[in-house]
Amino acid sequence: MAAEDAREDAALELAQRLFDAAREGHTDTLTRYVSAGVPATMTNASGDSLLMLAAYHGHADTVGVLLEAGAEPDSLNDRGQTPLAGAVFKGYRDVVAALVAAGADPDAGTPTARASAEYFGKLDMLELLG
C-alpha cells in the first residue's frame, strides 16, 4: 500500500508542476511531457486545462504548443469559462490570435469572449474575434 501511495503522491506532484509550467509559460517543459504522453487536455480540480492556464497568463508560445498537441480551444472550466474569454479579459492579443486561428469559438462559454470584449470596451479584441 505504501508503494501505491508514493506513486499517487508522485503523480499529483508532477501534475502540479505541469499546471505551474503552463501558468508560468515553461513551454519547453510542457513540450517534453506532452511529447512523452501527458494529455494536452489535462485539467486541475477546478476544471482549468493546461491551455486555460497558459492563455490566462499570456503565454502564446505555450498556447501554440498545447493546441498543436491536441488541447481543446473551447474547453470549459468549472465556471463555464473558455481560454479565449480569459485571454480577451486579460488583453493578450497574441494569445487571442492563436486561439482564434485554432478555431476557438468567440461565442462559447459564460461569459463569452465576445461578451467580455464588449463589456470591457476592448474594441481591438472584438476585431480579432471577427
Long-range contacts (C-beta under 8 A, 24 or more apart in sequence): 15-42, 15-44, 18-42, 18-50, 19-44, 19-48, 19-50, 19-53, 22-50, 22-51, 22-53, 22-54, 22-57, 22-59, 22-62, 22-66, 23-53, 23-54, 23-57, 24-57, 24-59, 25-54, 25-57, 25-58, 25-59, 25-61, 25-62, 26-62, 27-59, 27-61, 27-62, 27-65, 30-54, 30-62, 30-65, 30-66, 31-65, 34-65, 34-66, 34-69, 35-69, 39-70, 40-66, 40-67, 40-69, 40-70, 40-71, 41-70, 41-71, 41-72, 41-75, 43-75, 43-77, 46-77, 46-78, 46-79, 47-76, 47-77, 47-78, 47-79, 48-77, 49-75, 49-77, 49-83, 51-75, 51-83, 52-77, 52-81, 52-82, 52-83, 52-86, 54-83, 54-95, 55-83, 55-84, 55-86, 55-87, 55-92, 55-95, 55-99, 56-83, 56-86, 56-87, 56-90, 57-90, 58-87, 58-90, 58-92, 58-94, 58-95, 59-95, 60-92, 60-94, 60-95, 60-97, 60-98, 63-95, 63-98, 63-99, 64-98, 67-98, 67-99, 67-102, 73-99, 73-102, 73-103, 73-104, 73-105, 74-104, 74-105, 74-108, 74-109, 76-108, 76-109, 79-110, 80-109, 80-110, 81-109, 81-110, 81-111, 82-108, 82-109, 82-112, 82-113, 84-108, 84-109, 84-113, 85-109, 85-111, 85-112, 85-113, 85-116, 87-113, 88-113, 88-116, 88-117, 88-122, 88-125, 88-129, 89-116, 89-120, 91-122, 91-125, 93-124, 93-125, 93-128, 96-125, 96-128, 96-129, 97-128, 100-128, 100-129, 100-130, 106-130
